[in-house]
Amino acid sequence: MIPCEHTSGKRQRLGKMSKEGNSLLRYLWTEAVMHAVQKDPELRRFYRRKLIQKGMGKARVATARKLGIRLWIMMRDQIDYEEFCHRGKLRQKGEAHAGMLDFNSGPALQ
């Protein structure tokens, strides 16, 4: 899920999804999106919004990228999907995550 890049000078332009990498893995990743969209209401809202804005193909790829980022965070932090969603709800409420520092509170640095 890496975009093609057309860069010239200081201007960076990202294009369509590149065809590099394993095509079977890309296919399975986008198929997993359709199952995840059925189970996760937040992912479903994102997919439907992108579907209206960009069309089916781009909506699937955008949602697949979002799902991939979620999977990477889950692997990095060694947590399951329920814990990931719980942390997301805490972040929306503005509460600190368990075991993580809250850099937004305390005395201001001068």
N, C-alpha and C positions, 0 to 999 in steps of 0.2 A: 504494500500500500504506500509506495513512495512515488511522489509526483515527479514528472519530467521537469527539468530545470532549463530555462533559457535565460542566461545571465549575460549582461553586457555592461561593463563599467560598474557603476554603483547601483544600477537597476537590476533587481532580482525578480524574475517572472517564473512562477510555477505553473506548469501545464497539467495535462491529463495524467492519469495514473500510468506509470511505466509498465511495460510488459516483462520486466526483468523478474527473476525469481521463479519459484515453483508455481506453475499455473494451477495445479491441483490444490495446493494450499490456499491460493487466492480464492478459488471457487468455493472450497469448504468454509473459508472464513466468511465470505458473503452469505453462504447458506446458514451459517451459525447465527448471523445477524437476524434472520427472519424468525428463528426460534427464540432468540433473546428478546426480540421486540414483543413477542406474544407474552412473555413472562414478566418483563420489567416495564412498569408504567412510565418511568422517566425516559427510558430509551425509546419507548413507543411514541411519546410526545415529540422527542427530537426527530425521529424518523419521519413522522407525519409532517412536521414543519418543513423538513428538507424536501420531502416528496412534493409538497405544494410549491416550494421555491424553485427547485432545481430539476425535478423529474426523478423517475425510478432509479436509473443507474447511478446517478450522483448521490442520491439519498442512501442507497445501499453502501456505497463506498465510504461516504462520510460517517455513517453509523458503524461500519466495520472498523474504521480507524478509531472511533470513540470506544468501541468495545475492546480493541487492541490495547489502548491506553489503560483501560480499566484492568485488563488482564495483567499488564506489565506491573501496575501498582500493586495488585494482589500478590504477584510473585515476589516483588521486591520486599513487601512488608510481611510476607508469609501469613496472609489472612484469607478467609473465605469470602464469598460474595455477600453474605448477610452482614458481616463486619464492615465490608466496604460500603454498603448502603447505609449502615448505621453511622459511620463516620461522615458520610455525605450529609445526612440529616443534621448531625451535630454542627457541621460547618455552616449549613444554611441558617441554623439558629444562632450562630455566632459563638458557640461554646468551644472550649479547647478540647482537643482530642486526648484521649487517655494515653498517657505515656509520652506525649509530645509537648514541647515548650510552646507557650503562647507569647509570641514576640510583640503582640499588639497591646499588651497590658504592662503596667509598671511605669517607672519614671521615664520621662522623655530624655533622649540623649541630646547633649548640647555640644 
